[in-house]
Amino acid sequence: MVNVERAERTADARANPLAALVDEGQSVWLDNITRDFVRGGELKRLVEEDGLRGLTSNPTIFQKAIAAGDSYDEQMRELVAEGKDAGEIFEALAVTDIREACDVFRPLYDAEGGADGFVSLEVSPSLARDTEATLEEARRLWRSVDRPNLMIKVPGTDEGAPAVRRLLAEGINVNVTLLFSIENHERVMWAYIEALEERLGRGEAVDRLASVASFFISRVDTLVDGLLDEKIERTADGAERERLRGLKGKTAIANAKLAYARFREVFGGERFGELAERGASVQRPLWGSTSVKDPEYRDVLYVEELIGPDTVNTVPPETFQAFLDHGRVRRTVDEDVEGARRVLDELGAVGIDYGAVTRRLEDEGLRKFADSYEELIEGVEQKRERMRR
């Protein structure tokens, strides 16, 4: 019987690379949501037929969804008639979509014992530097959606990390987002473990608490490759130019591999081992921003090079379809970790301060998220005004 089941899984993996990823211990989540996508049955089909195992959202995704077509108009008119402002309208629309998406994933969540089938909703990016405001909004969103397979997205900033710990200790699932540095990843891993310990200290369960630590990938290469190009243009030394070119497209994957290596150390240690005996799950690394920005790179590069146990890769629809079409699967996330360390060492040797790179990426990420949120609210306000006429 075992051999028959294994043969069936192998056949499924050949037909569908996502099935092969599951065999390697990795889940693919989709970075996309629209009302038509959820209600029209496409999301359910991807879950049941293609092996999709979760979903994430952000203000940019909602902005595009609400602006397109009339799927949200009926609910918007009701909210406008109730006198809701643009912020309240957006939250109500988002909560409806997220709740319904959670319901699509609920059978998977139940079948996996709470290990997968999550949907993420983000606190307002404008609150990223305000711990207490982040806590207040995260709690409100958790209550509003009221689904056990919800994750609240909170940035892993200096101000966000304390909120992450407190929310987890309260039993709220958290997707810690906007991580670029290994140091920030380290901090949120320990925040998760401390929250588990606090819950156990109060006699509360830890077996259904879930969290992921979202490392952003492609943005790293976009910034570092640009810095390398500037150095290439300024040097006439042929050997040095080749040295610099040889570093392009390597930083993001190297950074993620080192983060994964540290994840294995932390969650393979004695301290977490005691929690695991009480039913606790690891805080999985999640690879975000995995669409390829440079057309010279393979379009599924950031999926294929970061495959391994206890990980998640969240992809936009284009990357999802590309991987289904021609993705290649093998365990890669812990290949040549020493080589990954050499990449970051080499960056320092050519004059690129990687700490400064990750700080800049965090600042830019917060600004982009905040800008998207403001644009979203402005669009909702304009539509609200039209409906009031």
Secondary structure, 3 states (H helix, E strand, C coil): CHHHHHHHHHHHHHHCHHHHHHHCCEEEEEECCCHHHHHCCHHHHHHHHHCCCEEECCHHHHHHHHHCCCCCHHHHHHHHHCCCCHHHHHHHHHHHHHHHHHHHHHHHHHHCCCCCCEEEEECCHHHCCCHHHHHHHHHHHHHHHCCCCEEEEEECCCCHHHHHHHHHHCCCCEEEEEECCHHHHHHHHHHHHHHHHHHHHCCCCCCCCCEEEEEECHHHHHHHHHHHHHHHHHCCCHHHHHHHHCCCCCHHHHHHHHHHHHHHHHHCCHHHHHHHCCCCCCCEEEEECCCCCCCCCCCCHHHHCCCCCCEEEEECHHHHHHHHHHCCCCCCCCCCHHHHHHHHHHHHHCCCCHHHHHHHHHHHHHHHHHHHHHHHHHHHHHHHHHHHC
